[in-house]
Amino acid sequence: MPPIPRDRVEEAYRLLQRVQRRDLVAPELSDTFTDLYTVCLDALDAYDRVALTSRIAGKQYFAFQDPATGTISRAVSTDLYAPEVDSWREFVDALRGNDYAAAGLDPDSVTRTLYSLAISFCAVIDLTRTRDQKTPGTFFEYFIGHLFASRLGASPTTRLPVLNLDMDTTLPTDYVFDLGAGRPKFHLPIKTSTRERVIQVWAHQRVLDGVYGTGRFLGTPVILAETKTDRRRLEVVEICLPDQWRIYQMHIAQLTRIYYLDVPSTYERLNDVFPPLHVRPFGEFFFEVDELTA
Amino acid sequence: MPPIPRDRVEEAYRLLQRVQRRDLVAPELSDTFTDLYTVCLDALDAYDRVALTSRIAGKQYFAFQDPATGTISRAVSTDLYAPEVDSWREFVDALRGNDYAAAGLDPDSVTRTLYSLAISFCAVIDLTRTRDQKTPGTFFEYFIGHLFASRLGASPTTRLPVLNLDMDTTLPTDYVFDLGAGRPKFHLPIKTSTRERVIQVWAHQRVLDGVYGTGRFLGTPVILAETKTDRRRLEVVEICLPDQWRIYQMHIAQLTRIYYLDVPSTYERLNDVFPPLHVRPFGEFFFEVDELTA
């Protein structure tokens, strides 16, 4: 008897955990994501789709639902979800050659491809494990970490030395990427959603600015979405704190970009206020990163 | 048939929730804590005590254990735990008269009294509700909020207006106490433990310093303990990040005091390094607060 899709997802995820440990920049890690994506889509075939009532202007969502138990997954954007493994394979080829235009890719199509892969895995975990918030978060760190590493051609570290007069210690960090002397480094917090914990991102940026000097680290958090699903009412809302974000950006530290796979409309408007906060679909990273480091 | 102790604790806690909502500074709120403490000690009589293997030099801990299921509570400090409702009553009298020396109280005896009340309630919840982290945290906020409010003679707020050129919004905060014009205000984060989330405390202090001016808010977080209990091995450790605390204090903002009910020894030593971080048993607050605001 062939293994049921749920077991194949668990197996593909365990393989991913092992492969990512070796090196986040390794090209073969992309293929491990291809395999995981394929089995996730197979697994999701067994579930129904149920429309959610969206309380977010201009955005539509659905959820996967277990026909036996009625359990539903997190909200999935109807506009962004395009579950095609071939699109992911095309993107991987473009990433390896660092040429996106030749493959006919643009920031929006890249965002849709990456969103579809990430949300598929998260939805499977929502449906097959009870109250497991940690696995989607860890998976998303591997995924974004690998994409950043591949685009920058550098492996991240999560610990930096501090040599400050009589202090000689190390500072644990989110992923940081060192592009070498004379170039900016990247500070990459990765979250599936932020809520009130987001202040940590600015605080960590402030510590890096303080310890190593302002401008040495570009803060570019990547976040999946800010949706919150009411599983009883089948409703979806976005939890956003735009006024607080502006205060953090003015008073704690300056982030260079805040990337989302599913950009909340409330935060998108922060691009248009003065001083602006640069909130972008993650697909843009692949096209604009050379300018950011120039 | 009289209600079983567990139900009496739930009932006393619901009453506390109602009374605290009216006014955290109300003297009768202390009596509500007296009633809750009394029923918690009754409830704990039904449990065994089991010694824990302490991995913390110079500190001993035990846990309450359900004789039927084997479930254990969080770690309780053998040195600090003195479950006497009369000591709490004496402290309440001293608090109402704002005279601690007349009652023969000193910072250490006050710390023991407050620790014993707080940990008793937390232990009952650990034993009677599954995976409920939130109730002990909320209870601890009421408790410390009430003590701070009573000592300062002022009610806290959790929202401050921001008027900054073209910004006109409000900032949600932890408890803040306004002692009036020309006097410092208090910024009071309250946590049962901090771990890696502690950077939020410094970040919120930085926002207050930035928006309202450095020196206007004294940051004085109050934390219950940093113990972590391995419930299978019956072992207790303390999770401390002293190097990171020093970096936060130097690079994010300056906290005036960090109060603990059970001071971790690793953090106690931060009083002796230069520049010092003032980590104190919470009992000292009642004796030193007039100097802090002078």
Interface residues (C-beta under 8 A of the other chain):
Chain A: V162 M167 T169 L171 P172 R197 I199 Q200 W202 A203 H204 R206 V207 D209 G210 V211 D243 Q244 R246 I247 Y248 M250 H251 I252
Chain B: V162 M167 T169 L171 P172 R197 I199 Q200 W202 A203 H204 R206 V207 D209 G210 V211 D243 Q244 R246 I247 Y248 M250 H251 I252
